[in-house]
Amino acid sequence: MKVTLHEFRNDDQWSWAAAVAVAAALRRDLEELPRARLLVSGGSTPAAVFRALSQAPLEWDRVDIGLVDERWLLPEDPDSNAHLVREHLLCGNAASAHFEPLTRPGRSIEAAVAHANLLASQPAGVVLLGMGSDGHFASLFPRMRGLRDAFESASAYVAVDASGCPGAGPWQRRISLTPAGLAPAHTRLLLLRGEDKRDVFERALEGSDPIEMPVRMAFQAPGARLQVYWSP
């Protein structure tokens, strides 16, 4: 199974270790390419990692930062993943990075997905993932309608309808990265905090059906080994 688990004693060690791993991967890309591309996730888990990463001494003006997924909200909405990135990552040294939100005023969800797929023609080298307590990752929820189509899509991003999925909360319309969009990344990290999340992930490791637990696609999709960073 393509998974490596990194365990840390506390959140401070965890956040800095994850930030160092991401920064090192970006630095290697910047040594070989004109620009580096990083995709990040939303939710409450990555904020501390974002703050640590923002202090990394990189050529941030050569880094493009995109999103793994987004709720169908304007980027300025406090509940959007774009807002989280602007608050916690696009500061300090990282203030000069180029940010690519998935939504914009006046743009339909179809146009937003098309633009995301255009940007994905230059694949991200580094993808920072999260996982919900229901085993979802990105905006791919257990037994969501159209989930199999999303798994099998050749496009990097798709629009999804998470109606009826408790983990989606009130935000049912979303844009999500697919396994095809994840596959090209040479560095694939999953951030986990707490015993509950670890238990969920260990259950995912014990089975194989990604319809039941979509996070399984994070280590089943072709490509890089999944690096899991966990703290209690």
C-alpha positions in Angstrom: 0.0 0.0 0.0 1.4 3.4 -1.0 1.2 5.1 2.4 3.9 6.4 4.8 2.8 7.6 8.2 4.7 10.4 10.0 3.7 10.7 13.7 4.4 13.7 15.9 4.0 14.4 19.6 2.2 17.7 19.3 0.6 20.1 16.8 3.6 22.4 16.8 6.0 19.7 15.7 3.4 18.4 13.2 2.7 21.8 11.5 6.4 22.7 11.1 7.3 19.2 9.8 4.6 19.3 7.2 5.5 22.9 6.2 9.2 21.9 5.9 8.2 18.9 3.7 6.1 21.1 1.4 8.7 23.9 1.2 11.4 21.3 0.3 9.3 19.9 -2.5 8.6 23.4 -3.9 12.3 24.3 -3.6 13.2 21.3 -5.7 10.7 22.3 -8.4 12.0 25.8 -8.4 15.5 24.5 -9.0 14.3 22.7 -12.2 11.3 24.7 -13.5 10.4 28.3 -14.1 7.5 28.1 -11.7 6.3 25.7 -9.0 2.6 24.8 -8.4 1.0 23.9 -5.1 -2.6 22.8 -4.4 -4.0 23.2 -0.9 -7.1 22.1 1.0 -9.5 24.0 3.2 -11.1 23.2 6.5 -9.8 23.9 9.9 -6.8 21.5 9.9 -4.3 23.2 7.6 -4.3 26.7 9.0 -1.3 26.1 11.3 0.6 24.5 8.5 -0.2 27.4 6.2 1.2 29.9 8.8 4.4 27.9 9.2 4.8 27.5 5.4 4.3 31.2 4.8 7.6 31.8 6.6 9.6 29.5 4.3 12.5 31.3 2.5 11.3 30.5 -1.0 11.1 32.5 -4.2 7.4 32.8 -3.7 6.9 35.1 -6.6 7.5 32.0 -8.8 5.0 29.8 -6.9 1.4 29.4 -8.1 -1.1 28.3 -5.3 -4.4 26.7 -6.3 -7.1 24.9 -4.4 -7.9 21.2 -4.1 -11.6 22.1 -3.9 -14.0 24.9 -3.2 -17.5 25.4 -2.0 -19.6 27.3 -4.5 -19.0 30.6 -2.7 -17.3 33.9 -3.7 -13.6 34.0 -2.8 -14.2 36.7 -0.2 -16.8 34.6 1.7 -15.5 33.7 5.2 -16.6 30.1 4.6 -14.7 29.7 1.4 -11.4 27.9 1.2 -10.0 30.9 -0.7 -10.6 33.0 2.4 -8.7 30.6 4.5 -5.7 30.6 2.2 -5.6 34.4 2.0 -5.8 34.7 5.8 -3.2 32.1 6.8 -0.9 31.4 3.8 -0.7 34.5 1.6 1.2 36.4 4.2 4.8 36.8 5.4 7.3 35.5 2.8 4.4 33.9 0.9 2.6 37.1 0.3 4.1 37.4 -3.2 2.8 34.0 -4.4 0.3 33.9 -7.2 -3.1 32.6 -5.9 -5.6 30.9 -8.2 -9.1 30.9 -6.6 -11.6 28.5 -8.2 -14.5 30.9 -8.1 -15.0 34.5 -9.3 -17.9 37.0 -9.3 -20.0 36.6 -12.5 -18.5 33.2 -13.5 -20.8 30.2 -13.8 -19.8 26.9 -12.1 -19.3 25.4 -15.6 -16.9 28.3 -16.6 -15.1 28.0 -13.3 -14.5 24.3 -13.8 -13.3 24.9 -17.4 -10.8 27.6 -16.1 -9.6 25.2 -13.4 -8.9 22.5 -16.0 -7.1 25.0 -18.1 -4.8 25.9 -15.2 -4.3 22.2 -14.5 -2.7 21.7 -17.9 0.4 22.7 -15.9 0.0 20.0 -13.2 0.7 20.8 -9.6 3.9 19.2 -8.3 2.7 19.3 -4.7 -0.8 18.6 -3.3 -1.7 19.1 0.3 -4.8 17.1 1.2 -7.2 16.9 4.2 -9.8 14.3 5.2 -13.2 14.6 6.8 -14.5 12.4 9.6 -16.7 10.6 7.1 -13.7 9.7 5.0 -14.1 12.3 2.3 -11.2 14.2 0.7 -11.3 17.1 -1.6 -15.1 17.5 -2.2 -15.6 13.8 -2.9 -18.0 12.5 -0.3 -19.1 8.9 0.5 -21.8 7.6 -1.9 -22.3 11.1 -3.4 -24.3 11.2 -6.5 -21.9 11.2 -9.5 -19.0 10.0 -7.3 -18.0 7.2 -9.7 -18.1 9.6 -12.6 -15.8 11.9 -10.7 -13.4 9.1 -10.0 -13.3 8.0 -13.6 -13.1 11.5 -15.1 -10.1 12.4 -17.3 -10.5 16.0 -16.2 -8.5 17.4 -13.2 -11.6 19.2 -11.8 -15.3 18.6 -11.9 -18.4 20.2 -10.5 -20.1 18.0 -7.8 -23.5 17.9 -6.1 -23.1 16.8 -2.5 -26.8 16.9 -1.7 -27.6 14.5 1.1 -24.0 14.1 2.3 -23.8 15.2 5.9 -20.1 15.9 5.7 -20.8 18.6 3.1 -22.8 20.7 5.5 -24.9 23.5 3.9 -22.5 23.8 0.9 -23.8 21.2 -1.6 -22.5 22.7 -4.9 -18.7 22.4 -5.1 -15.8 22.2 -7.4 -13.4 19.3 -6.7 -10.1 17.9 -7.8 -10.3 14.3 -9.2 -8.0 11.4 -9.0 -6.8 12.4 -12.5 -5.9 15.8 -11.2 -4.1 14.3 -8.2 -2.1 11.7 -10.1 0.6 13.9 -11.7 1.8 15.4 -8.4 5.2 14.1 -7.3 4.5 15.0 -3.6 1.2 14.0 -2.1 0.6 14.9 1.6 -2.4 14.2 3.9 -2.8 16.2 7.1 -4.5 14.5 10.0 -5.0 15.6 13.6 -6.6 13.8 16.5 -7.3 10.2 17.4 -10.7 10.2 15.7 -9.2 11.1 12.3 -6.5 8.5 12.7 -9.2 5.8 13.4 -11.1 6.9 10.3 -7.9 6.7 8.2 -7.0 3.3 9.6 -10.5 2.0 8.7 -9.8 3.3 5.2 -6.6 1.4 5.0 -8.4 -1.8 6.0 -10.8 -1.7 3.0 -10.6 -1.0 -0.7 -13.9 0.6 -1.8 -13.5 4.3 -2.5 -17.2 4.8 -2.9 -17.6 4.0 0.8 -14.5 6.0 1.8 -13.3 8.3 -1.0 -10.0 9.1 0.9 -8.9 5.7 -0.4 -8.4 7.3 -3.7 -5.6 9.5 -2.1 -3.4 6.3 -2.0 -5.0 4.2 -4.7 -4.8 6.8 -7.5 -1.7 6.2 -9.7 1.3 8.3 -8.9 3.2 9.3 -5.8 3.2 7.6 -2.4 0.8 9.3 0.1 2.7 10.9 3.0 0.4 11.1 6.0 1.3 13.7 8.7 -0.5 13.0 12.0 -0.5 14.5 15.5 -2.8 13.6 18.5 
